[in-house]
Amino acid sequence: MSRRYRRPDKARTRRLLVRYHKYGDVNARERVIQEQLPLAEFLARKFAGRGEPLDDLVQVASVGLIKAVDRFDVDRNIEFSTYATPNILGEIKRYFRDKGWAMRVPRGLQELRQSAKEVIRDETVRTGRSPSLQELADALDADVEGVAEALTLGRAYNTASLDAPVSQDEPEGDTIIDLQADDRSQIEGLEDKLLLQEAIDSLKRQQQQILRLRFNEGKTQTEIADHIGVSQMHVSRLLRRAIEDLRVELRHLERDREANTLTSDGAHAE
């Protein structure tokens, strides 16, 4: 899979999710999972270099993705990747937190995890895709929840500091804790995220590109400078201006939203 996440077609993803949740089409479910696996890998890579094997982080992120697919509400006007991202990050957060507690994991769970990893490897080679949790459970004669737990918590590792920088190139940059979801709610804040996306869409094309490279793909300012062909100092100025313009646009959109809310509340009161 590529290090760069290419978002699948939104309309196609929603059609597949509707077929799964409304009509029980398990093949549609598998297709969504397969098409969204690059998102899980992309998010897992943000935590690489923090003392955990990347393969394990990708596996944990994949568990979060599967849960997001199964829990997604197709009746809500929310893009799937917007919903899945905090679910995946939340799964990774729990993974690091559990290791920070130095949990003593039962040997049976460790053995189940090892068996599951072998089945994943063999089935991926045989079929060209990773097996679903249900297929793993069937192959291992275990229940789905047990397999999910084994994949996520099957081994205890040395703790990695959540205050450590994500990128070794930027010791003062984002930390692991900065990139993690809030456990209080997987849905809370999604409307704000949608508002943020609307504000980003209103920016100039170059500003959108710089923000995407910096915050979506996690590139350093030096890497961005190489990518767009300007100096690192110029990138720093462009980034500051883009963030400033984004804040201004967000303030405008928030005022519009508040005004619409007041109008709506007044109409309901009548």
RAPETA-V671801 format. One record per pair of residues at least 6 apart in sequence whose ideal C-beta (glycine too) atoms are under 7 Angstrom apart, sorted by the first residue. I is the first residue (numbers start at 1). J is the second residue. D is the distance in whole Angstrom. If there is no record, write none. Layout:
<<I & J & D> <I & J & D>>
This chain:
<<1 & 37 & 7> <1 & 38 & 5> <1 & 41 & 5> <2 & 38 & 6> <3 & 45 & 6> <4 & 217 & 6> <5 & 38 & 5> <5 & 39 & 5> <5 & 42 & 4> <6 & 38 & 7> <7 & 81 & 6> <8 & 35 & 4> <8 & 36 & 7> <10 & 79 & 6> <13 & 32 & 6> <13 & 35 & 7> <13 & 80 & 5> <14 & 80 & 7> <16 & 28 & 4> <16 & 31 & 5> <16 & 32 & 5> <17 & 32 & 6> <17 & 72 & 6> <17 & 74 & 5> <17 & 80 & 6> <18 & 74 & 5> <19 & 25 & 4> <19 & 28 & 4> <20 & 26 & 7> <20 & 28 & 4> <20 & 29 & 4> <20 & 32 & 7> <21 & 74 & 5> <22 & 74 & 7> <29 & 69 & 6> <30 & 132 & 6> <32 & 69 & 5> <33 & 65 & 6> <33 & 66 & 6> <33 & 69 & 6> <33 & 132 & 7> <34 & 129 & 6> <36 & 65 & 6> <36 & 84 & 7> <37 & 62 & 6> <37 & 65 & 7> <39 & 65 & 7> <39 & 81 & 6> <39 & 84 & 6> <40 & 58 & 6> <40 & 61 & 4> <40 & 62 & 5> <40 & 64 & 7> <40 & 65 & 4> <40 & 88 & 6> <41 & 58 & 5> <41 & 61 & 7> <43 & 61 & 5> <43 & 85 & 7> <43 & 88 & 5> <43 & 89 & 6> <44 & 54 & 7> <44 & 57 & 4> <44 & 58 & 4> <44 & 61 & 4> <44 & 92 & 7> <45 & 54 & 7> <46 & 166 & 6> <46 & 179 & 6> <46 & 218 & 6> <47 & 57 & 5> <47 & 92 & 6> <47 & 166 & 7> <47 & 176 & 6> <48 & 54 & 5> <48 & 57 & 7> <49 & 168 & 6> <50 & 160 & 4> <50 & 164 & 6> <50 & 176 & 6> <51 & 157 & 7> <51 & 158 & 6> <51 & 160 & 4> <52 & 157 & 6> <52 & 160 & 6> <57 & 92 & 7> <59 & 151 & 6> <60 & 91 & 6> <60 & 92 & 6> <60 & 95 & 5> <60 & 152 & 6> <61 & 88 & 5> <61 & 91 & 7> <61 & 92 & 6> <63 & 91 & 6> <63 & 148 & 5> <63 & 151 & 6> <63 & 152 & 6> <64 & 87 & 5> <64 & 88 & 4> <64 & 90 & 7> <64 & 91 & 3> <64 & 92 & 7> <65 & 84 & 6> <65 & 88 & 6> <66 & 133 & 6> <67 & 87 & 6> <68 & 83 & 6> <68 & 84 & 4> <68 & 87 & 4> <68 & 88 & 7> <72 & 80 & 6> <72 & 83 & 6> <78 & 190 & 6> <82 & 190 & 6> <82 & 193 & 6> <82 & 194 & 7> <83 & 190 & 7> <86 & 181 & 4> <86 & 186 & 5> <87 & 186 & 5> <89 & 179 & 6> <89 & 180 & 5> <89 & 181 & 4> <90 & 181 & 4> <90 & 183 & 6> <90 & 186 & 7> <91 & 152 & 7> <93 & 180 & 4> <93 & 181 & 6> <95 & 152 & 6> <96 & 160 & 6> <96 & 162 & 6> <96 & 176 & 7> <98 & 153 & 6> <99 & 156 & 6> <99 & 157 & 5> <99 & 159 & 5> <100 & 159 & 4> <102 & 156 & 6> <102 & 159 & 7> <103 & 153 & 7> <103 & 156 & 6> <104 & 156 & 7> <105 & 153 & 6> <105 & 154 & 6> <105 & 155 & 7> <105 & 156 & 6> <109 & 149 & 7> <109 & 150 & 5> <109 & 153 & 7> <109 & 154 & 6> <110 & 154 & 5> <110 & 155 & 6> <112 & 140 & 7> <112 & 142 & 6> <112 & 146 & 7> <112 & 147 & 7> <112 & 150 & 4> <112 & 154 & 7> <113 & 150 & 4> <113 & 151 & 6> <113 & 154 & 3> <113 & 155 & 7> <115 & 140 & 6> <116 & 136 & 5> <116 & 140 & 6> <116 & 147 & 6> <116 & 150 & 6> <116 & 151 & 6> <119 & 131 & 7> <119 & 136 & 6> <119 & 139 & 5> <119 & 140 & 7> <120 & 130 & 6> <120 & 131 & 6> <123 & 131 & 4> <124 & 130 & 5> <133 & 144 & 5> <133 & 147 & 6> <133 & 148 & 6> <134 & 144 & 6> <136 & 147 & 5> <137 & 143 & 6> <137 & 144 & 5> <137 & 147 & 5> <140 & 147 & 6> <162 & 175 & 7> <162 & 176 & 5> <162 & 177 & 4> <163 & 175 & 5> <163 & 177 & 6> <164 & 175 & 6> <164 & 176 & 6> <165 & 171 & 5> <165 & 173 & 5> <165 & 174 & 7> <165 & 175 & 6> <166 & 173 & 7> <166 & 174 & 5> <166 & 175 & 7> <166 & 176 & 6> <166 & 179 & 6> <166 & 218 & 7> <167 & 173 & 5> <167 & 218 & 7> <167 & 220 & 7> <169 & 220 & 5> <170 & 220 & 6> <195 & 250 & 7> <195 & 253 & 5> <195 & 257 & 7> <196 & 250 & 7> <198 & 253 & 6> <199 & 246 & 6> <199 & 249 & 4> <199 & 250 & 5> <199 & 253 & 6> <200 & 208 & 6> <200 & 211 & 6> <200 & 246 & 7> <202 & 249 & 5> <203 & 242 & 6> <203 & 245 & 6> <203 & 246 & 6> <207 & 242 & 4> <207 & 245 & 6> <209 & 228 & 7> <210 & 224 & 6> <210 & 235 & 7> <210 & 238 & 6> <210 & 239 & 6> <210 & 242 & 6> <211 & 242 & 6> <213 & 219 & 5> <213 & 224 & 5> <213 & 227 & 6> <214 & 224 & 6> <214 & 239 & 6> <219 & 227 & 7> <221 & 232 & 5> <221 & 235 & 5> <221 & 236 & 6> <221 & 239 & 7> <222 & 232 & 5> <224 & 235 & 5> <225 & 231 & 6> <225 & 232 & 4> <225 & 235 & 5>>
